Each structure stands twice: as C-alpha cells, then as structure tokens.
Amino acid sequence: MFFLFGLTTREHLQSTRSASCRFCGMFAPQQLILRRTKISVFFIPLLTVRTTRLQVCTNCGGTSRISGMEERALTH
C-alpha cells in the first residue's frame, strides 16, 4: 500500500486598502493576503499547518508579514 501526501499552499485576497507602504513610503493600495499551507493526502487538503498574513504594496511590490492585530486594524 502507498500514500500520496504533500503540502499545498493557497493564497486568498482578503481586501485592498490604501495605506502607506513600509518599503517605498508611498500612500498606495495595499493588498491583504491570507496564505495557508495544508497537508494533503491523495490531493485532499486535510490539516492546516501554517497560516501567514501578508501585506503587498501595489506600487512597489514590497511584501511583509503582518500580525492578526495589524490585519484587523487595516480592514476596519
């Protein structure tokens, strides 16, 4: 018997808000992205291993990790 297993990473765009960029300093739209890595068995995602929140600047493309608290502050 053999098993097909691996890791699957998916990104989901949460929202887009205007804010100042940490890299270029411009006031530009910032995309809030939720990235989840899951363990898959037979191509079926089963268990979330890692969740990462990212802020991506649409002006310069700079990407940085943000905490859940920072994400809530940007979405409200």
Biopython code that builds the backbone (N, CA, C, O; Angstrom):
import numpy as np
from Bio.PDB.StructureBuilder import StructureBuilder

atoms = [
    (1, "MET", "N", (0.842, -1.165, 0.000)),
    (1, "MET", "CA", (0.000, 0.000, 0.000)),
    (1, "MET", "C", (0.896, 1.240, 0.000)),
    (1, "MET", "O", (1.934, 1.248, 0.663)),
    (2, "PHE", "N", (0.513, 2.278, -0.728)),
    (2, "PHE", "CA", (1.260, 3.524, -0.730)),
    (2, "PHE", "C", (0.294, 4.691, -0.587)),
    (2, "PHE", "O", (-0.882, 4.598, -0.938)),
    (3, "PHE", "N", (0.821, 5.792, -0.061)),
    (3, "PHE", "CA", (0.034, 7.001, 0.150)),
    (3, "PHE", "C", (0.649, 8.146, -0.636)),
    (3, "PHE", "O", (1.870, 8.290, -0.693)),
    (4, "LEU", "N", (-0.195, 8.944, -1.231)),
    (4, "LEU", "CA", (0.237, 10.185, -1.861)),
    (4, "LEU", "C", (-0.050, 11.306, -0.884)),
    (4, "LEU", "O", (-1.208, 11.572, -0.564)),
    (5, "PHE", "N", (0.999, 11.969, -0.406)),
    (5, "PHE", "CA", (0.800, 13.078, 0.512)),
    (5, "PHE", "C", (1.790, 14.185, 0.188)),
    (5, "PHE", "O", (2.810, 13.961, -0.464)),
    (6, "GLY", "N", (1.473, 15.363, 0.648)),
    (6, "GLY", "CA", (2.340, 16.508, 0.398)),
    (6, "GLY", "C", (1.773, 17.754, 1.047)),
    (6, "GLY", "O", (0.822, 17.684, 1.827)),
    (7, "LEU", "N", (2.360, 18.893, 0.722)),
    (7, "LEU", "CA", (1.929, 20.180, 1.241)),
    (7, "LEU", "C", (1.340, 21.013, 0.115)),
    (7, "LEU", "O", (1.861, 21.026, -1.000)),
    (8, "THR", "N", (0.255, 21.703, 0.415)),
    (8, "THR", "CA", (-0.409, 22.571, -0.550)),
    (8, "THR", "C", (-0.492, 23.966, 0.041)),
    (8, "THR", "O", (-0.940, 24.132, 1.176)),
    (9, "THR", "N", (-0.064, 24.977, -0.716)),
    (9, "THR", "CA", (-0.138, 26.363, -0.256)),
    (9, "THR", "C", (-1.101, 27.124, -1.147)),
    (9, "THR", "O", (-0.990, 27.094, -2.373)),
    (10, "ARG", "N", (-2.044, 27.806, -0.519)),
    (10, "ARG", "CA", (-3.035, 28.602, -1.249)),
    (10, "ARG", "C", (-3.040, 30.011, -0.690)),
    (10, "ARG", "O", (-2.849, 30.217, 0.509)),
    (11, "GLU", "N", (-3.261, 30.981, -1.569)),
    (11, "GLU", "CA", (-3.362, 32.380, -1.163)),
    (11, "GLU", "C", (-4.763, 32.888, -1.468)),
    (11, "GLU", "O", (-5.353, 32.564, -2.498)),
    (12, "HIS", "N", (-5.279, 33.697, -0.538)),
    (12, "HIS", "CA", (-6.621, 34.252, -0.685)),
    (12, "HIS", "C", (-6.535, 35.752, -0.418)),
    (12, "HIS", "O", (-6.061, 36.168, 0.639)),
    (13, "LEU", "N", (-6.994, 36.569, -1.374)),
    (13, "LEU", "CA", (-7.008, 38.016, -1.218)),
    (13, "LEU", "C", (-8.130, 38.392, -0.257)),
    (13, "LEU", "O", (-9.306, 38.177, -0.549)),
    (14, "GLN", "N", (-7.758, 38.955, 0.894)),
    (14, "GLN", "CA", (-8.746, 39.347, 1.901)),
    (14, "GLN", "C", (-9.403, 40.678, 1.535)),
    (14, "GLN", "O", (-10.628, 40.777, 1.466)),
    (15, "SER", "N", (-8.571, 41.703, 1.298)),
    (15, "SER", "CA", (-9.091, 43.023, 0.953)),
    (15, "SER", "C", (-7.969, 43.878, 0.399)),
    (15, "SER", "O", (-6.800, 43.492, 0.416)),
    (16, "THR", "N", (-8.349, 45.055, -0.097)),
    (16, "THR", "CA", (-7.386, 46.038, -0.580)),
    (16, "THR", "C", (-7.734, 47.373, 0.057)),
    (16, "THR", "O", (-8.865, 47.848, -0.044)),
    (17, "ARG", "N", (-6.745, 47.973, 0.716)),
    (17, "ARG", "CA", (-6.936, 49.252, 1.392)),
    (17, "ARG", "C", (-5.798, 50.193, 1.056)),
    (17, "ARG", "O", (-4.684, 49.743, 0.786)),
    (18, "SER", "N", (-6.053, 51.478, 1.068)),
    (18, "SER", "CA", (-4.993, 52.459, 0.866)),
    (18, "SER", "C", (-4.307, 52.730, 2.197)),
    (18, "SER", "O", (-4.954, 53.020, 3.203)),
    (19, "ALA", "N", (-2.980, 52.628, 2.179)),
    (19, "ALA", "CA", (-2.169, 52.886, 3.367)),
    (19, "ALA", "C", (-0.753, 53.185, 2.905)),
    (19, "ALA", "O", (-0.420, 52.985, 1.736)),
    (20, "SER", "N", (0.080, 53.663, 3.820)),
    (20, "SER", "CA", (1.469, 53.945, 3.444)),
    (20, "SER", "C", (2.272, 52.645, 3.453)),
    (20, "SER", "O", (2.098, 51.792, 4.323)),
    (21, "CYS", "N", (3.151, 52.517, 2.467)),
    (21, "CYS", "CA", (3.963, 51.317, 2.304)),
    (21, "CYS", "C", (5.167, 51.361, 3.240)),
    (21, "CYS", "O", (5.737, 52.429, 3.464)),
    (22, "ARG", "N", (5.554, 50.224, 3.781)),
    (22, "ARG", "CA", (6.719, 50.127, 4.656)),
    (22, "ARG", "C", (8.016, 50.241, 3.873)),
    (22, "ARG", "O", (9.055, 50.578, 4.442)),
    (23, "PHE", "N", (7.971, 49.964, 2.578)),
    (23, "PHE", "CA", (9.185, 49.935, 1.759)),
    (23, "PHE", "C", (9.398, 51.234, 0.985)),
    (23, "PHE", "O", (10.449, 51.864, 1.110)),
    (24, "CYS", "N", (8.413, 51.636, 0.190)),
    (24, "CYS", "CA", (8.596, 52.823, -0.657)),
    (24, "CYS", "C", (8.067, 54.098, -0.003)),
    (24, "CYS", "O", (8.397, 55.194, -0.455)),
    (25, "GLY", "N", (7.257, 53.984, 1.047)),
    (25, "GLY", "CA", (6.741, 55.154, 1.752)),
    (25, "GLY", "C", (5.571, 55.827, 1.068)),
    (25, "GLY", "O", (5.043, 56.808, 1.592)),
    (26, "MET", "N", (5.148, 55.334, -0.084)),
    (26, "MET", "CA", (4.032, 55.928, -0.824)),
    (26, "MET", "C", (2.694, 55.514, -0.205)),
    (26, "MET", "O", (2.558, 54.417, 0.336)),
    (27, "PHE", "N", (1.714, 56.413, -0.295)),
    (27, "PHE", "CA", (0.350, 56.100, 0.116)),
    (27, "PHE", "C", (-0.324, 55.464, -1.088)),
    (27, "PHE", "O", (-0.773, 56.164, -1.995)),
    (28, "ALA", "N", (-0.396, 54.129, -1.097)),
    (28, "ALA", "CA", (-0.897, 53.375, -2.252)),
    (28, "ALA", "C", (-1.766, 52.225, -1.754)),
    (28, "ALA", "O", (-1.717, 51.879, -0.574)),
    (29, "PRO", "N", (-2.563, 51.628, -2.646)),
    (29, "PRO", "CA", (-3.363, 50.466, -2.242)),
    (29, "PRO", "C", (-2.476, 49.312, -1.768)),
    (29, "PRO", "O", (-1.488, 48.960, -2.412)),
    (30, "GLN", "N", (-2.854, 48.740, -0.632)),
    (30, "GLN", "CA", (-2.139, 47.610, -0.042)),
    (30, "GLN", "C", (-3.082, 46.404, -0.063)),
    (30, "GLN", "O", (-4.217, 46.490, 0.406)),
    (31, "GLN", "N", (-2.611, 45.293, -0.602)),
    (31, "GLN", "CA", (-3.411, 44.072, -0.632)),
    (31, "GLN", "C", (-3.125, 43.263, 0.627)),
    (31, "GLN", "O", (-1.968, 43.072, 1.003)),
    (32, "LEU", "N", (-4.182, 42.792, 1.272)),
    (32, "LEU", "CA", (-4.046, 41.919, 2.428)),
    (32, "LEU", "C", (-4.325, 40.497, 1.966)),
    (32, "LEU", "O", (-5.428, 40.188, 1.515)),
    (33, "ILE", "N", (-3.318, 39.630, 2.079)),
    (33, "ILE", "CA", (-3.403, 38.271, 1.568)),
    (33, "ILE", "C", (-3.245, 37.287, 2.718)),
    (33, "ILE", "O", (-2.371, 37.448, 3.569)),
    (34, "LEU", "N", (-4.095, 36.268, 2.737)),
    (34, "LEU", "CA", (-4.013, 35.195, 3.713)),
    (34, "LEU", "C", (-3.461, 33.963, 3.007)),
    (34, "LEU", "O", (-4.062, 33.463, 2.056)),
    (35, "ARG", "N", (-2.309, 33.475, 3.479)),
    (35, "ARG", "CA", (-1.654, 32.311, 2.875)),
    (35, "ARG", "C", (-1.752, 31.145, 3.857)),
    (35, "ARG", "O", (-1.339, 31.255, 5.011)),
    (36, "ARG", "N", (-2.303, 30.028, 3.381)),
    (36, "ARG", "CA", (-2.444, 28.830, 4.221)),
    (36, "ARG", "C", (-1.708, 27.663, 3.595)),
    (36, "ARG", "O", (-1.823, 27.415, 2.395)),
    (37, "THR", "N", (-0.952, 26.947, 4.415)),
    (37, "THR", "CA", (-0.267, 25.731, 3.983)),
    (37, "THR", "C", (-0.943, 24.561, 4.666)),
    (37, "THR", "O", (-1.086, 24.546, 5.888)),
    (38, "LYS", "N", (-1.364, 23.571, 3.871)),
    (38, "LYS", "CA", (-2.092, 22.423, 4.397)),
    (38, "LYS", "C", (-1.416, 21.123, 3.986)),
    (38, "LYS", "O", (-0.777, 21.045, 2.937)),
    (39, "ILE", "N", (-1.565, 20.114, 4.820)),
    (39, "ILE", "CA", (-1.125, 18.767, 4.496)),
    (39, "ILE", "C", (-2.225, 18.123, 3.661)),
    (39, "ILE", "O", (-3.400, 18.167, 4.025)),
    (40, "SER", "N", (-1.835, 17.524, 2.537)),
    (40, "SER", "CA", (-2.790, 16.875, 1.636)),
    (40, "SER", "C", (-2.496, 15.385, 1.553)),
    (40, "SER", "O", (-1.339, 14.971, 1.484)),
    (41, "VAL", "N", (-3.558, 14.586, 1.559)),
    (41, "VAL", "CA", (-3.452, 13.145, 1.351)),
    (41, "VAL", "C", (-4.352, 12.805, 0.165)),
    (41, "VAL", "O", (-5.545, 13.107, 0.177)),
    (42, "PHE", "N", (-3.781, 12.183, -0.844)),
    (42, "PHE", "CA", (-4.492, 11.886, -2.082)),
    (42, "PHE", "C", (-5.135, 13.148, -2.662)),
    (42, "PHE", "O", (-6.280, 13.119, -3.112)),
    (43, "PHE", "N", (-4.380, 14.262, -2.647)),
    (43, "PHE", "CA", (-4.772, 15.544, -3.211)),
    (43, "PHE", "C", (-5.958, 16.193, -2.494)),
    (43, "PHE", "O", (-6.589, 17.093, -3.048)),
    (44, "ILE", "N", (-6.270, 15.756, -1.283)),
    (44, "ILE", "CA", (-7.342, 16.337, -0.480)),
    (44, "ILE", "C", (-6.700, 17.060, 0.703)),
    (44, "ILE", "O", (-6.069, 16.414, 1.540)),
    (45, "PRO", "N", (-6.847, 18.401, 0.796)),
    (45, "PRO", "CA", (-6.263, 19.133, 1.922)),
    (45, "PRO", "C", (-6.971, 18.753, 3.228)),
    (45, "PRO", "O", (-8.197, 18.807, 3.319)),
    (46, "LEU", "N", (-6.180, 18.367, 4.238)),
    (46, "LEU", "CA", (-6.763, 17.885, 5.483)),
    (46, "LEU", "C", (-6.508, 18.791, 6.683)),
    (46, "LEU", "O", (-7.440, 19.137, 7.410)),
    (47, "LEU", "N", (-5.268, 19.171, 6.890)),
    (47, "LEU", "CA", (-4.884, 19.839, 8.131)),
    (47, "LEU", "C", (-4.072, 21.086, 7.812)),
    (47, "LEU", "O", (-3.104, 21.023, 7.054)),
    (48, "THR", "N", (-4.467, 22.229, 8.396)),
    (48, "THR", "CA", (-3.720, 23.468, 8.211)),
    (48, "THR", "C", (-2.477, 23.438, 9.082)),
    (48, "THR", "O", (-2.560, 23.282, 10.300)),
    (49, "VAL", "N", (-1.319, 23.589, 8.441)),
    (49, "VAL", "CA", (-0.043, 23.551, 9.142)),
    (49, "VAL", "C", (0.416, 24.959, 9.500)),
    (49, "VAL", "O", (0.918, 25.188, 10.600)),
    (50, "ARG", "N", (0.247, 25.906, 8.574)),
    (50, "ARG", "CA", (0.730, 27.267, 8.786)),
    (50, "ARG", "C", (-0.220, 28.268, 8.149)),
    (50, "ARG", "O", (-0.727, 28.051, 7.048)),
    (51, "THR", "N", (-0.456, 29.374, 8.860)),
    (51, "THR", "CA", (-1.249, 30.483, 8.342)),
    (51, "THR", "C", (-0.391, 31.737, 8.418)),
    (51, "THR", "O", (0.152, 32.061, 9.474)),
    (52, "THR", "N", (-0.272, 32.442, 7.295)),
    (52, "THR", "CA", (0.539, 33.648, 7.230)),
    (52, "THR", "C", (-0.297, 34.769, 6.637)),
    (52, "THR", "O", (-0.998, 34.579, 5.643)),
    (53, "ARG", "N", (-0.217, 35.942, 7.259)),
    (53, "ARG", "CA", (-0.895, 37.128, 6.743)),
    (53, "ARG", "C", (0.158, 38.025, 6.102)),
    (53, "ARG", "O", (1.208, 38.278, 6.691)),
    (54, "LEU", "N", (-0.131, 38.508, 4.884)),
    (54, "LEU", "CA", (0.828, 39.328, 4.148)),
    (54, "LEU", "C", (0.199, 40.647, 3.737)),
    (54, "LEU", "O", (-1.004, 40.724, 3.485)),
    (55, "GLN", "N", (1.024, 41.685, 3.671)),
    (55, "GLN", "CA", (0.629, 42.978, 3.132)),
    (55, "GLN", "C", (1.510, 43.218, 1.912)),
    (55, "GLN", "O", (2.737, 43.221, 2.019)),
    (56, "VAL", "N", (0.883, 43.421, 0.747)),
    (56, "VAL", "CA", (1.616, 43.594, -0.506)),
    (56, "VAL", "C", (1.281, 44.965, -1.078)),
    (56, "VAL", "O", (0.113, 45.302, -1.267)),
    (57, "CYS", "N", (2.315, 45.748, -1.349)),
    (57, "CYS", "CA", (2.148, 47.080, -1.931)),
    (57, "CYS", "C", (1.931, 46.937, -3.433)),
    (57, "CYS", "O", (2.683, 46.230, -4.103)),
    (58, "THR", "N", (0.905, 47.607, -3.969)),
    (58, "THR", "CA", (0.650, 47.547, -5.400)),
    (58, "THR", "C", (1.559, 48.493, -6.173)),
    (58, "THR", "O", (1.661, 48.387, -7.395)),
    (59, "ASN", "N", (2.220, 49.417, -5.480)),
    (59, "ASN", "CA", (3.120, 50.364, -6.137)),
    (59, "ASN", "C", (4.499, 49.754, -6.382)),
    (59, "ASN", "O", (4.993, 49.768, -7.510)),
    (60, "CYS", "N", (5.124, 49.217, -5.323)),
    (60, "CYS", "CA", (6.493, 48.711, -5.458)),
    (60, "CYS", "C", (6.586, 47.185, -5.390)),
    (60, "CYS", "O", (7.626, 46.620, -5.727)),
    (61, "GLY", "N", (5.516, 46.511, -4.962)),
    (61, "GLY", "CA", (5.538, 45.055, -4.860)),
    (61, "GLY", "C", (6.153, 44.543, -3.568)),
    (61, "GLY", "O", (6.327, 43.336, -3.399)),
    (62, "GLY", "N", (6.482, 45.451, -2.655)),
    (62, "GLY", "CA", (7.058, 45.048, -1.372)),
    (62, "GLY", "C", (6.079, 44.200, -0.578)),
    (62, "GLY", "O", (4.898, 44.533, -0.473)),
    (63, "THR", "N", (6.574, 43.103, -0.020)),
    (63, "THR", "CA", (5.738, 42.178, 0.740)),
    (63, "THR", "C", (6.278, 42.049, 2.150)),
    (63, "THR", "O", (7.480, 41.878, 2.350)),
    (64, "SER", "N", (5.375, 42.134, 3.139)),
    (64, "SER", "CA", (5.787, 41.962, 4.531)),
    (64, "SER", "C", (4.719, 41.180, 5.278)),
    (64, "SER", "O", (3.530, 41.260, 4.970)),
    (65, "ARG", "N", (5.176, 40.423, 6.269)),
    (65, "ARG", "CA", (4.243, 39.701, 7.131)),
    (65, "ARG", "C", (3.636, 40.676, 8.124)),
    (65, "ARG", "O", (4.299, 41.601, 8.594)),
    (66, "ILE", "N", (2.370, 40.456, 8.435)),
    (66, "ILE", "CA", (1.702, 41.268, 9.444)),
    (66, "ILE", "C", (1.023, 40.335, 10.430)),
    (66, "ILE", "O", (0.736, 39.180, 10.118)),
    (67, "SER", "N", (0.773, 40.848, 11.610)),
    (67, "SER", "CA", (0.101, 40.058, 12.642)),
    (67, "SER", "C", (-1.414, 40.161, 12.450)),
    (67, "SER", "O", (-1.900, 40.965, 11.654)),
    (68, "GLY", "N", (-2.133, 39.348, 13.180)),
    (68, "GLY", "CA", (-3.591, 39.389, 13.122)),
    (68, "GLY", "C", (-4.137, 40.718, 13.598)),
    (68, "GLY", "O", (-5.146, 41.201, 13.085)),
    (69, "MET", "N", (-3.471, 41.311, 14.582)),
    (69, "MET", "CA", (-3.893, 42.609, 15.116)),
    (69, "MET", "C", (-3.711, 43.709, 14.054)),
    (69, "MET", "O", (-4.571, 44.577, 13.905)),
    (70, "GLU", "N", (-2.597, 43.669, 13.324)),
    (70, "GLU", "CA", (-2.374, 44.641, 12.258)),
    (70, "GLU", "C", (-3.390, 44.454, 11.125)),
    (70, "GLU", "O", (-3.851, 45.430, 10.533)),
    (71, "GLU", "N", (-3.728, 43.217, 10.835)),
    (71, "GLU", "CA", (-4.713, 42.941, 9.789)),
    (71, "GLU", "C", (-6.078, 43.510, 10.170)),
    (71, "GLU", "O", (-6.752, 44.119, 9.338)),
    (72, "ARG", "N", (-6.483, 43.316, 11.411)),
    (72, "ARG", "CA", (-7.766, 43.857, 11.862)),
    (72, "ARG", "C", (-7.783, 45.380, 11.806)),
    (72, "ARG", "O", (-8.808, 45.978, 11.477)),
    (73, "ALA", "N", (-6.642, 46.019, 12.128)),
    (73, "ALA", "CA", (-6.565, 47.473, 12.085)),
    (73, "ALA", "C", (-6.682, 47.991, 10.646)),
    (73, "ALA", "O", (-7.267, 49.050, 10.420)),
    (74, "LEU", "N", (-6.140, 47.265, 9.686)),
    (74, "LEU", "CA", (-6.212, 47.680, 8.288)),
    (74, "LEU", "C", (-7.569, 47.415, 7.653)),
    (74, "LEU", "O", (-7.967, 48.135, 6.738)),
    (75, "THR", "N", (-8.287, 46.396, 8.120)),
    (75, "THR", "CA", (-9.574, 46.059, 7.495)),
    (75, "THR", "C", (-10.738, 46.854, 8.072)),
    (75, "THR", "O", (-11.798, 46.920, 7.451)),
    (76, "HIS", "N", (-10.569, 47.453, 9.233)),
    (76, "HIS", "CA", (-11.685, 48.200, 9.842)),
    (76, "HIS", "C", (-11.441, 49.669, 9.809)),
    (76, "HIS", "O", (-12.275, 50.444, 10.277)),
]
sb = StructureBuilder()
sb.init_structure("model")
sb.init_model(0)
sb.init_chain("A")
sb.init_seg("    ")
for serial, (resi, resn, name, xyz) in enumerate(atoms, 1):
    if name == "N":
        sb.init_residue(resn, " ", resi, " ")
    sb.init_atom(name, np.array(xyz, "f"), 0.0, 1.0, " ", f" {name:<3s}", serial, name[0])
structure = sb.get_structure()
